[in-house]
Amino acid sequence: MGPVESLKYFIPELIILCGAFGAFLLDFAVRNKRAVGIFSLFVMAAAAFAMKNPAGETLSLFYGFFHLDVFAHWFRIFALIAVSVTLMLAMDYPPLKNRYEGEFYGLFLFMAFALITVAAANNLLMIFLAVEFVSLLSYLLTGFLKHDPKAKEAAVKYLLFGSVCSGIMLYGISLLYGAAGSIELGHVWQTLRSPSMSALGTVGVLCFFAGLGFKISMAPFHMWAPDVYEGAPTPVTAFLTVGPKALGFAVFTRVLITVFSPSFAHWGVVLTALSMLTMTIGNLTAISQTNIKRFFAYSSIAQAGYILMGLAVFSPLGQNAVMIYLFAYLFTNLGAFAVVCLVEGASGKSNISDYAGLSERSPATAFFMTVFLLSLTGIPPLAGFIGKYYVFAAAIEGKAIALAVVAAVNSAVAAYYYFRIIRVMYLVPKAETQPTFGTSPLYPKIVLWLMSAGVVTLGLFPGYFIKLLFG
């Protein structure tokens, strides 16, 4: 389909792109920067209403550079939810309440545009450009508080690690292009079938997947995550744990489906080993953390390992399990970070010890945090249980028993450190120096209610949600 015909299917992206430029113009015109945030939320809502479900058909847009199908549609919805929730968390985040606040909202609208193009990208060039657009915006947003030494350090580390991994990814793409003579994923698949090109193609694919592994914080490409998550503004940290990670899995899945379906028996072993390694490193290292943001960084790494279980098996059930798990993780993690924003706003700190006696200071906040932690643990009847049920079911159906056993042991380890936070909130008395909670800001409270509703609804009525996703 040509560019003119494709535009009518590209309306949500155009709305967000125009809205991003509009947000920067509005930033010049208004004194109250919250108006820019509210405008950004309206832009996101308009883009969501403009999206249409392809209902089983695959639309090839812009001469095949983008494929709009059900898979891309639901990842676009995922990206819009993640960005909208982050905008709400940012609107009551004290460090952002200065003259740079309007720019923050504009950058996040550009981030939404980048993310929804990643989901539909269908050739190597478009995938690289979209992923790099997301990366550049992530570096800017991580160091947005330019007078905060931790934010500056996190941004520099993120930039250095990201640049190296992007270079490796681009090198892999160049090898694949050299072997196939094309950037189309279908032509790459045909080239990899040729024995004369299999070695070159294999090296190219490994380099390409190394770049994607960085985006999803997969071991051994996870080293950047703890420092970046700790130093970034908390709403940005919340977003980084779900947004780029989910869209990295979207690219991973599309490439595996398009290029490696016939030869997946060879790649399944590699992904199984990486899944085991990622969840084990994440869980074991999370035990010793004292900073809540570093704690969730290692938790996020472990969650990436569980999601990789679906790709390691790569059956239809495994592919569906990836999407179900990501939506469960979206509601759970963003809800947990809403609590982190509230506690940080009240105390100015983000240590686990600052959650001592939270049940006395703010019973509702402690209750919500407990719900989200139980969901991350995989306790029924919450969304996290449904996500883990499906990835375990996929592993057992695919006869990956060793992977399922390792994941079960890791889930037990994860239960220990998640329950440690609950113990601190309910059983450790608060210190005299800890501040009492005043009136909670409006937008984080809205996020708490929305995300907890998502966690409980997905846990209690998974059939309706799954029917909505897969028809």
C-alpha positions in Angstrom: 0.0 0.0 0.0 1.4 3.4 -1.0 1.9 6.3 1.4 -1.2 8.3 0.5 -3.5 5.3 1.0 -1.6 4.3 4.2 -2.3 7.7 5.9 -5.9 6.8 6.7 -4.6 3.9 8.8 -1.9 6.1 10.4 -4.3 8.7 12.0 -3.5 7.8 15.7 0.2 8.4 15.0 -0.5 11.7 13.2 -2.7 12.8 16.2 0.1 12.1 18.6 2.8 13.7 16.4 0.8 16.9 16.0 -0.1 16.8 19.7 3.6 16.7 20.6 4.4 19.8 18.6 1.2 21.4 20.0 2.4 20.6 23.6 5.6 22.5 23.0 3.8 25.5 21.6 1.3 25.4 24.5 4.2 25.4 26.9 5.2 28.8 25.6 1.7 30.2 26.0 0.6 29.1 29.4 2.0 29.8 32.9 0.4 26.8 34.6 2.3 23.9 33.1 -0.3 21.4 34.3 -2.4 22.6 31.4 0.2 21.1 29.1 -0.1 17.7 30.9 -3.9 17.8 30.7 -3.7 18.6 26.9 -1.3 15.7 26.5 -3.8 13.3 28.2 -6.5 14.5 25.8 -4.2 13.9 22.9 -3.6 10.3 24.1 -7.3 9.8 24.5 -8.0 11.1 21.0 -5.3 8.7 19.5 -6.9 5.8 21.4 -10.3 6.5 20.0 -8.9 6.8 16.5 -7.3 3.3 16.6 -9.2 0.6 14.8 -8.7 -3.1 15.3 -7.7 -4.8 12.0 -9.9 -7.7 13.0 -7.7 -10.5 11.7 -6.4 -8.8 8.5 -2.8 -7.6 8.0 -2.4 -4.2 6.3 0.9 -3.5 4.6 1.5 0.2 5.0 4.0 2.5 3.3 5.3 -0.1 0.9 5.6 -2.7 3.5 7.7 -0.7 6.1 4.8 -1.2 8.6 2.5 -4.1 9.1 -0.7 -3.3 11.0 -2.3 -6.4 12.4 -3.9 -7.5 15.6 -0.5 -8.1 17.2 0.6 -4.5 16.4 -2.8 -3.1 17.4 -2.7 -4.4 20.9 0.9 -3.3 21.5 -0.1 0.2 20.3 -2.9 0.1 23.0 -0.3 -1.1 25.5 2.0 1.9 24.6 -0.8 4.4 25.0 -1.7 3.1 28.4 1.9 3.1 29.6 2.5 6.7 28.4 -0.9 8.0 29.7 -0.3 6.6 33.2 3.2 8.0 33.3 1.9 11.4 32.4 -0.5 11.3 35.3 2.2 10.3 37.7 4.4 13.1 36.4 1.7 15.8 36.9 2.0 15.6 40.7 5.7 14.7 41.0 7.3 17.6 43.0 10.8 17.7 41.3 9.1 18.4 37.9 7.1 21.4 39.1 9.3 24.0 37.5 9.6 25.8 34.2 10.7 22.6 32.4 7.5 20.7 33.2 5.8 21.4 29.9 8.8 20.1 27.9 8.5 16.8 29.8 5.0 16.2 28.6 5.9 17.1 25.0 8.8 14.6 25.1 6.5 11.9 26.3 4.1 12.5 23.4 7.1 11.9 21.1 7.8 8.8 23.1 4.3 7.6 22.5 4.7 8.2 18.7 8.0 6.2 18.7 6.6 3.3 20.7 3.5 2.7 18.5 5.7 2.8 15.4 8.0 0.2 16.9 5.0 -2.2 17.3 4.2 -2.1 13.6 7.8 -1.8 12.1 8.3 -4.6 9.6 11.8 -4.3 8.2 15.3 -3.9 9.6 15.7 -0.2 8.8 12.4 0.8 10.3 12.9 -1.4 13.4 16.3 0.2 14.0 15.1 3.8 13.5 12.1 3.3 15.7 14.1 1.6 18.5 16.7 4.4 18.4 14.1 7.0 18.5 12.8 5.4 21.7 16.4 5.1 23.0 17.2 8.8 22.4 14.1 9.9 24.2 14.8 7.6 27.1 18.3 9.1 27.5 16.8 12.6 27.6 14.0 11.7 30.0 16.4 9.9 32.3 18.6 13.0 32.7 15.7 15.4 32.6 16.4 16.7 36.1 19.6 18.2 35.0 20.5 19.7 38.4 20.2 16.3 40.1 23.7 14.5 40.1 22.1 11.0 40.2 19.9 11.8 37.2 22.9 13.1 35.2 25.0 10.0 36.2 22.1 7.7 35.2 21.7 9.4 31.8 25.4 9.2 31.0 25.5 5.5 31.9 22.4 4.8 29.9 23.8 6.6 26.9 27.1 4.8 27.0 25.6 1.3 27.4 22.9 2.1 24.9 25.3 3.4 22.3 27.4 0.3 22.4 24.4 -2.0 22.2 23.0 0.1 19.3 26.3 -0.2 17.5 26.2 -4.0 17.9 22.7 -4.1 16.7 23.4 -2.0 13.7 26.4 -4.2 12.9 24.2 -7.2 13.0 21.7 -5.5 10.7 24.5 -4.6 8.2 25.5 -8.3 8.2 22.0 -9.4 7.5 21.6 -6.9 4.8 24.9 -7.9 3.2 23.8 -11.5 3.3 20.3 -11.0 2.0 20.7 -7.9 -0.1 17.4 -6.6 1.4 16.1 -5.1 4.6 12.8 -6.9 4.3 12.3 -9.6 7.0 10.9 -12.0 4.5 14.0 -11.9 2.3 16.2 -12.3 5.4 14.4 -15.5 6.2 15.0 -16.9 2.7 18.7 -16.0 3.0 19.1 -17.8 6.3 17.8 -20.9 4.7 20.8 -21.0 2.4 23.7 -23.1 3.7 26.3 -20.7 2.2 24.9 -17.8 4.1 23.9 -19.4 7.4 27.1 -18.6 9.3 27.0 -14.9 8.3 23.3 -14.7 9.0 23.8 -16.4 12.4 26.4 -13.8 13.5 24.1 -11.0 12.3 21.1 -12.3 14.2 23.1 -12.7 17.4 24.3 -9.1 17.2 20.7 -7.9 16.4 19.3 -9.8 19.3 22.0 -8.4 21.6 20.7 -4.9 20.9 17.2 -6.0 21.6 18.3 -7.8 24.8 19.6 -4.4 26.1 16.1 -2.9 25.6 14.4 -5.6 27.5 17.1 -5.7 30.2 17.8 -9.4 29.5 20.9 -10.9 31.1 23.8 -10.4 30.4 22.8 -7.0 28.9 21.0 -5.9 32.1 23.9 -4.0 33.9 22.5 -0.6 33.1 19.1 -1.0 34.6 19.7 -0.6 38.4 21.7 2.6 38.2 19.4 4.1 35.5 16.2 3.2 37.4 17.6 4.6 40.6 18.8 7.9 39.2 15.9 8.7 36.8 12.8 10.7 37.9 10.4 8.2 39.4 7.7 8.5 36.7 10.4 7.9 34.1 11.6 4.8 36.0 8.0 3.5 36.1 7.8 3.9 32.4 11.2 2.4 31.6 10.2 -0.8 33.5 7.2 -1.4 31.2 7.3 0.7 28.0 10.6 0.0 26.1 10.7 -3.5 27.6 7.3 -4.4 26.2 8.0 -2.9 22.8 11.4 -4.7 22.8 9.4 -7.9 23.2 7.1 -6.9 20.4 10.0 -6.6 18.0 11.5 -9.8 19.3 8.3 -11.6 18.7 7.7 -10.2 15.2 11.2 -11.1 14.1 11.0 -14.6 15.5 7.6 -15.2 13.8 8.7 -13.8 10.5 12.3 -15.0 10.2 12.9 -18.0 12.5 9.7 -20.0 12.7 11.0 -22.9 10.5 14.3 -23.1 12.3 13.3 -22.3 15.8 14.4 -25.6 17.3 18.0 -24.2 17.2 17.1 -20.8 18.8 14.8 -22.2 21.5 17.8 -23.7 23.4 19.5 -20.3 23.4 16.4 -18.4 24.6 15.7 -21.1 27.3 19.2 -20.6 28.7 18.8 -16.8 28.6 15.4 -17.0 30.3 16.9 -19.1 33.1 19.9 -16.8 33.5 17.8 -13.6 33.4 15.2 -14.6 36.1 17.9 -16.1 38.3 20.2 -13.0 38.3 17.2 -10.7 38.8 15.7 -12.6 41.7 19.0 -13.4 43.6 20.2 -9.8 43.3 16.9 -8.2 44.3 17.2 -9.9 47.8 20.0 -7.6 49.0 18.6 -4.3 47.7 17.8 -1.4 50.1 16.6 1.2 47.6 13.1 0.6 46.4 13.9 1.7 42.8 16.9 -0.6 42.5 14.7 -3.3 44.1 12.2 -2.9 41.3 15.0 -2.7 38.7 16.1 -6.2 39.6 12.5 -7.3 39.9 12.0 -6.0 36.3 15.0 -8.1 35.1 13.5 -11.2 36.7 10.1 -10.5 35.1 11.8 -10.3 31.7 13.1 -13.8 32.3 9.6 -15.1 33.0 8.3 -13.4 29.8 11.1 -15.0 27.8 9.6 -18.4 28.7 6.9 -17.8 26.2 9.4 -17.0 23.5 11.7 -19.9 24.4 8.8 -22.3 23.7 7.4 -20.3 20.8 4.2 -22.2 20.4 0.9 -20.3 19.8 0.2 -20.6 23.5 3.7 -19.2 24.3 3.2 -16.2 22.0 -0.2 -15.5 23.6 1.3 -15.9 27.0 3.9 -13.1 26.3 1.1 -10.6 25.6 -1.0 -11.7 28.6 2.0 -11.4 30.9 2.9 -8.0 29.6 -0.5 -6.6 30.2 -0.6 -8.1 33.7 2.9 -6.6 34.3 1.8 -3.2 33.0 -1.0 -2.8 35.5 1.0 -4.2 38.4 4.2 -2.4 38.0 2.8 1.0 37.2 0.5 0.7 40.2 3.5 -0.1 42.4 5.3 2.9 41.1 2.3 5.1 41.9 2.9 4.1 45.5 6.6 4.8 45.2 5.8 8.3 43.9 3.4 8.9 46.9 5.9 7.8 49.5 8.8 9.7 47.8 6.6 12.8 47.6 5.9 12.6 51.4 9.3 11.7 52.6 11.7 12.8 49.8 13.4 9.4 50.0 13.1 6.1 48.2 14.7 3.5 50.6 12.8 0.4 51.6 13.2 1.4 55.3 11.0 4.5 54.5 8.1 2.1 54.1 8.3 1.1 57.8 4.9 1.6 59.4 3.3 2.6 56.2 0.1 0.7 57.3 -0.2 3.2 60.2 0.7 6.3 58.3 -1.5 5.6 55.2 -3.4 2.3 55.4 -4.9 2.7 51.9 -1.4 3.2 50.3 -0.1 0.2 52.1 -3.0 -1.9 51.0 -2.6 -1.0 47.4 1.2 -1.7 47.5 0.4 -5.1 49.0 -2.0 -5.9 46.2 0.6 -5.0 43.6 3.4 -7.0 45.4 1.1 -10.1 45.7 0.4 -9.8 41.9 4.1 -9.6 41.1 4.5 -12.7 43.3 1.9 -14.5 41.3 -0.8 -15.0 44.0 -4.3 -15.7 42.8 -6.8 -14.2 42.0 -4.6 -11.3 40.7 -3.3 -10.5 37.2 0.3 -11.7 38.0 -1.1 -15.2 38.7 -2.8 -15.3 35.2 0.4 -14.2 33.5 2.5 -16.8 35.3 -0.1 -19.5 34.7 0.1 -19.0 31.0 3.9 -18.9 30.7 4.2 -22.0 32.9 1.4 -23.7 30.8 3.3 -22.8 27.6 6.6 -24.2 29.0 4.9 -27.5 30.1 3.0 -27.8 26.8 6.3 -27.4 25.0 8.0 -30.0 27.2 10.4 -27.5 28.6 10.3 -29.1 32.0 13.7 -27.9 33.2 12.7 -24.3 32.3 9.4 -24.7 34.3 11.3 -26.1 37.3 13.9 -23.2 37.3 11.1 -20.7 37.0 9.2 -22.3 39.9 12.3 -22.1 42.1 12.8 -18.5 41.1 9.1 -17.7 41.9 9.7 -19.0 45.4 12.8 -16.7 45.8 10.8 -13.8 44.4 8.0 -14.4 47.0 10.6 -14.0 49.7 11.7 -10.5 48.7 8.2 -9.3 47.8 6.9 -10.4 51.2 9.8 -8.6 52.8 8.4 -5.3 51.6 5.0 -6.3 53.0 6.6 -7.2 56.3 8.3 -3.8 56.5 5.0 -2.0 55.9 2.9 -3.9 58.4 5.3 -5.3 61.1 8.1 -2.8 61.4 7.1 0.3 63.4 7.7 3.7 61.9 10.5 5.8 63.0 9.8 9.1 64.9 11.5 11.1 62.1 9.3 9.7 59.4 6.7 12.2 58.1 2.9 11.5 58.3 1.0 11.4 55.1 -1.1 14.5 54.3 -3.6 14.7 51.5 -2.5 12.5 48.7 -2.1 14.1 45.2 -5.0 13.5 42.9 -3.3 11.9 39.8 -1.3 9.2 41.6 -4.5 8.3 43.5 -6.3 7.9 40.1 -3.5 5.7 38.9 -3.7 3.6 42.0 -7.4 2.9 41.6 -7.2 2.3 37.8 -4.2 0.0 38.0 -5.6 -2.0 41.0 -8.9 -2.3 39.1 -6.9 -3.7 36.1 -5.0 -6.1 38.4 -8.1 -7.5 40.1 -10.3 -7.5 36.9 -7.7 -9.4 34.9 -7.2 -11.8 37.8 -10.9 -12.5 38.3 -12.1 -12.4 34.7 -9.2 -13.6 32.6 -11.5 -15.2 30.0 -13.1 -11.9 29.0 -9.7 -10.2 28.7 -8.2 -13.1 26.7 -11.2 -13.1 24.3 -10.7 -9.3 23.9 -7.1 -9.8 23.0 -7.3 -12.9 20.7 -10.9 -13.0 19.7 
